[in-house]
Amino acid sequence: MKTNKMTLRINGKIIIQHCLEGMYDFCSDIIVVGGFGIGNIKPVLSEYKKVKLVYNPNYKDGMFSSVRTGLAFVNAERFFLIPGDYPAIRASVYKDLIDTDGDIIIPTYKGERGHPVLMKSFLVGEIIQNNRYTNLQEFIYDKGCKEIELGECGILMDVDTPSDYAKVVQYMTYHHNV
C-alpha cells in the first residue's frame, strides 16, 4: 500500500479502530502487536482501555513473528487472532464464534476461510515454541479446526492493495454497521 494501512480512514475512523470495535465487547483484553509505524497508531489505541500495544522487534520476519509476540500476553481460556487490516468484521461474527465449541474455530463465507480465528489457550505454548511451523496456517492445518459458515463476506475483506481498500470502503459505507 506504500503507507501505514492501519491509519487509512473509513467512515471517519482508521482501519485498526474498526477492527477493534467489532471485537471490543467480546474481549476482556486486546493485544495489538505492531512493528514499523507503531507510533502512528499508539495515540488512537490509547483511547481504548482494554488495548495493550506490544512492539514486535522482529516484525521484518513476517506476520507469524507478530502472532508469537502477541500470544506471549494471552491470559484467557480462549482468544481471537486477527490481522489488523480486517475492518469489516461485524460484532455478530465474534458472538457466533464464541457460541461455538472447539479448539480452533474459523468462520467461512461460501466455503472460504476468513478471520478471526478463535483458539483455546492451551495451544499457545506449542505455537510459540514449536519451530516446525513457519505460519499459522501450517499450525491450523496440522491441528485441524472447526469451520462455521456465517454468511458474512466481511470475514474475507482485508486491505492489502488500493483496490482492496476501495472495496472495503464501499462495503462499509453501504452495507455495514459495526
C-alpha positions, 0 to 999 in steps of 0.5 A: 500500500506504500503507507501505514494501512492501519491509519487509512480512514473509513467512515471517519475512523482508521482501519485498526479502530474498526477492527477493534470495535467489532471485537471490543465487547467480546474481549476482556483484553486486546493485544495489538502487536505492531512493528514499523509505524507503531507510533502512528497508531499508539495515540488512537489505541490509547483511547481504548482501555482494554488495548495493550500495544506490544512492539514486535522487534522482529516484525521484518520476519513476517506476520507469524513473528507478530502472532508469537509476540502477541500470544506471549500476553494471552491470559484467557481460556480462549482468544481471537487472532486477527490481522489488523487490516480486517475492518469489516468484521461485524460484532455478530461474527465474534458472538457466533464464534464464541457460541461455538465449541472447539479448539480452533474455530474459523468462520467461512463465507461460501466455503472460504476461510476468513478471520478471526480465528478463535483458539483455546489457550492451551495451544499457545505454548506449542505455537510459540515454541514449536519451530516446525511451523513457519505460519499459522496456517501450517499450525491450523492445518496440522491441528485441524479446526472447526469451520462455521459458515456465517454468511458474512463476506466481511470475514474475507475483506482485508486491505492489502492493495488500493483496490482492496481498500476501495472495496472495503470502503464501499462495503462499509459505507453501504452495507455495514454497521459495526 
